[in-house]
């Protein structure tokens, strides 16, 4: 186990996405425009009409992953949170239709139906990256 401590709170960035925006791609664009390297996505809500979540389905290694996909189906984006390392967000989400909720890793290509809103908190005194361990799992590490 490793842990990292940020002693500074940086900017808080509020992002509003419009119909047709791709969630992960737009968030990456904002992070690049703002030069944000390390931080957290502390809130994400909205609606989607295209979504892919992936989740693990086994307890052994290597994991077997399942990809749940929706195309042209209204979904509530009930919550998103994640860690930003080296300017790349690792996001998990909860989405729901009229019958049940699903949770998993939010993939690229998820599209906003009506709107989506995110809050990002910067940690300017840390520079975290993800680096594969001996099993190929991308773990957080301090850069340098």
ABEGO torsion letter per residue (X at the ends): XBBBBBABBBBBBBBBBBBGBBAAAAAAAAAAAAGBABEBBABBBEBBABBBBBBBABABOBBBBBBBBBBGBBBBBABBBEBBBGGBBBBBBBBBBAABBBBEBBBBGBBBAABBBBBBBBBAABBBBBBBBAAGBBBBBBBX
